[in-house]
């Protein structure tokens, strides 16, 4: 049985530094995860000799651009990293490789050639969990609001948030569909969404904003 290849784009919890077996001994020859130390270009030239194409999500490719350019490895974008790994595993073509996580390598029986190939070691990916019921427990919460297109209205909202004792870790804007020069604003605040202070903040924002909604609660 052949060994398919997968490059590792490092992210949180993926910094492994040892050889790890991920299958029973009978299948170890085909499902061994190897994590060599990065030390010399010559070591990888032989490893990459048969690689002709690399597949992954566009963001993972961009995060690994320096590494790919260094070894002259052409990359093709796919819908996500898991799909890229699955495609490489099912292709049966040892000239193909994928940029993905160590969990994805284990899932599809891929051999990890090189760990931590991304340029910035602090890369992380955030996921949103959607539910019909809003959770109430957490130390962060997100709000969506709109304001009148008038001078100082956004600054007024920010002042309300600060005066209420909440630390705003993030604020983003997105255009409102079919309404030129009008925007939705998203903020992430530190605090307990179920606390009385939060309820008071929402009442104050309801008076200040055109619309305001509690989007979700999470723990960081």
JOJOPE-V731115 format. One record per run of one state. SS is the DSSP state (@ for helix, = for strand, . for the rest). FROM is the first residue (numbers start at 1). TO is the last residue. If there is no record, write none. Layout:
ss=SS from=FROM to=TO
ss=SS from=FROM to=TO
This chain:
ss=. from=1 to=3
ss== from=4 to=8
ss=. from=9 to=19
ss== from=20 to=21
ss=. from=22 to=24
ss=@ from=25 to=27
ss=. from=28 to=31
ss== from=32 to=33
ss=. from=34 to=35
ss== from=36 to=36
ss=. from=37 to=40
ss=@ from=41 to=47
ss=. from=48 to=52
ss== from=53 to=57
ss=@ from=58 to=63
ss=. from=64 to=64
ss=@ from=65 to=70
ss=. from=71 to=74
ss== from=75 to=78
ss=. from=79 to=80
ss=@ from=81 to=91
ss=. from=92 to=95
ss== from=96 to=100
ss=. from=101 to=101
ss=@ from=102 to=108
ss=. from=109 to=109
ss== from=110 to=112
ss=. from=113 to=113
ss== from=114 to=114
ss=. from=115 to=139
ss== from=140 to=146
ss=. from=147 to=152
ss=@ from=153 to=163
ss=. from=164 to=166
ss== from=167 to=175
ss=. from=176 to=182
ss== from=183 to=190
ss=. from=191 to=195
ss=@ from=196 to=208
ss=. from=209 to=210
ss== from=211 to=218
ss=. from=219 to=220
